[in-house]
């Protein structure tokens, strides 16, 4: 079985995000970029399934400029076998991303598609669901645990009321949540090996996908400064603050 893992290049989660002076977008100048944490969990899960003998090959795919190859090499160092870059200068919207990934799925014919439940930059939580709809495959989101065999994948997912278990016929699309696993530490020998693993470059035109703009960013604002908390001496004082200052009761 082949597992396809979709990954994204995002600002490192340790970096404080800055907004451009004209508020047109986030400032990426000299900013450290990294593999989206949810995508890293998806790669780790795919590699573990291969180590368990339940998969023969792990392929990672990402969309973006040449710089995205850095994150693809990271995924290869984690244990993926080969990588595919779909080269575009601007990061496409969720629907365009899903259309591009659908073409890759058509070419690669994986038994299972894994991806993070969302990226930490846009936080849309849309691409996995859109991809499943486009390729007509069953889907399970927010995966908490995953069991794979030759015919189906059993996914326990996190829901508001607790946990829910689904059995999906393959091929299927699964999006991963934080508690699915803890990604391994990438060692230097693995980084060196990753440099020799195959990385193919595709283009939207080569895949037969015309990228269309469905959304326009009007303005980007930084969140307001959080006010310091205060300590009150009694329950009556707390109720007074909530009623007269916060006005929440």
Residue pairs with C-beta under 8 A, 6 or more apart in sequence:
1 54
1 55
1 56
1 110
1 111
1 112
1 148
1 150
1 170
2 55
2 56
2 57
2 58
2 59
2 108
2 109
2 110
2 111
3 46
3 49
3 50
3 55
3 57
3 58
3 59
3 110
3 111
3 112
3 113
3 114
4 59
4 60
4 61
4 104
4 105
4 108
4 110
4 112
4 113
4 114
5 39
5 42
5 43
5 46
5 58
5 59
5 60
5 61
5 75
5 80
5 113
5 114
5 115
6 39
6 42
6 60
6 61
6 62
6 101
6 113
6 114
6 115
6 127
6 131
7 35
7 36
7 39
7 40
7 42
7 43
7 60
7 61
7 62
7 71
7 72
7 75
7 115
7 116
8 35
8 36
8 39
8 62
8 63
8 64
8 71
8 116
8 119
8 121
9 33
9 34
9 35
9 36
9 62
9 64
9 67
9 68
9 70
9 71
10 33
10 34
10 35
10 36
10 119
10 120
10 121
11 17
11 26
11 28
11 31
11 32
11 33
11 34
11 120
11 121
12 31
12 32
12 33
12 34
13 34
13 37
13 120
14 32
15 31
15 32
17 26
17 222
18 26
18 27
18 31
18 222
19 25
19 26
19 27
19 220
19 221
19 222
20 26
20 27
20 220
23 219
23 220
23 221
24 217
24 219
24 220
25 217
25 220
26 121
26 220
33 67
33 70
33 71
34 71
34 74
35 43
35 71
35 74
35 75
36 116
36 119
36 120
36 121
37 116
37 120
37 178
38 115
38 116
38 117
38 118
38 119
38 120
38 175
38 176
38 177
38 178
39 75
39 115
39 116
39 119
40 75
40 78
40 116
40 183
41 116
41 176
41 177
41 178
41 180
41 181
41 183
42 114
42 115
42 116
42 175
42 176
43 58
43 60
43 75
43 78
43 79
43 80
43 114
43 183
44 78
44 181
44 182
44 183
44 184
45 114
45 143
45 146
45 176
45 180
45 181
46 55
46 58
46 79
46 80
46 112
46 114
47 58
47 78
47 79
47 80
47 184
48 181
49 55
49 112
49 146
49 148
50 56
50 57
50 58
50 79
51 79
54 148
54 149
55 111
55 112
55 148
57 81
57 82
58 79
58 80
58 81
59 80
59 81
59 82
59 83
59 84
59 108
59 110
60 72
60 75
60 76
60 80
60 82
60 83
60 84
61 83
61 84
61 85
61 86
61 101
61 104
62 68
62 71
62 72
62 75
62 83
62 84
62 85
62 86
63 85
63 86
63 88
63 91
63 92
63 97
63 100
63 101
64 85
64 86
64 87
64 88
64 91
65 87
65 88
65 89
66 85
66 87
68 85
69 83
69 85
69 199
72 83
72 85
72 199
73 83
73 191
73 194
73 195
73 199
74 186
74 194
75 83
76 82
76 83
76 193
76 194
76 197
76 199
77 186
77 190
77 191
77 193
77 194
78 183
78 184
78 186
78 190
79 184
79 190
80 197
81 197
82 197
82 198
82 199
82 200
83 197
83 198
83 199
83 200
84 104
84 199
84 200
84 201
84 202
85 199
85 200
85 201
85 202
86 100
86 104
86 202
86 203
86 204
86 207
87 201
87 202
87 203
88 203
88 204
88 211
92 100
92 211
93 213
93 214
93 215
94 122
94 124
94 126
94 127
94 130
95 126
95 130
95 214
96 209
96 211
96 212
96 214
97 127
97 130
98 126
98 127
98 130
98 131
98 133
98 134
99 134
99 209
100 204
100 207
100 209
101 113
101 127
101 131
102 131
102 134
102 135
103 207
103 208
103 209
104 202
104 207
105 113
105 131
105 135
105 171
106 135
109 171
110 171
111 170
111 171
112 148
112 153
112 170
112 171
112 172
112 174
113 131
113 137
113 171
113 172
113 173
113 174
114 174
114 175
114 176
115 127
115 128
115 131
115 173
115 174
115 175
115 176
116 175
116 176
117 125
117 128
117 141
117 142
117 143
117 175
117 176
117 177
118 124
118 125
118 175
125 141
128 139
128 141
128 173
128 174
128 175
129 139
129 141
129 175
131 137
131 173
132 138
132 139
132 172
132 173
135 171
135 173
137 171
137 172
137 173
138 168
138 169
138 172
138 173
139 168
139 172
139 173
139 174
139 175
140 153
140 155
140 157
140 166
140 168
140 172
140 173
140 174
140 175
141 157
141 174
141 175
142 157
142 158
142 159
142 175
142 177
143 155
143 156
143 157
143 174
143 175
143 176
143 177
143 180
144 155
144 156
144 157
144 158
144 163
144 177
144 179
144 180
145 155
145 156
145 180
146 153
146 154
146 155
146 156
146 174
146 180
147 153
147 154
147 155
148 154
150 170
151 169
151 170
152 167
152 168
152 169
152 170
152 172
153 167
153 168
153 170
153 172
153 174
154 165
154 166
154 167
154 168
155 165
155 166
155 167
155 168
155 174
156 163
156 164
156 165
156 166
157 163
157 164
157 165
157 166
157 177
158 177
158 179
168 174
204 210
204 211
230 241
232 238
232 241
239 249
242 248
242 249
243 249
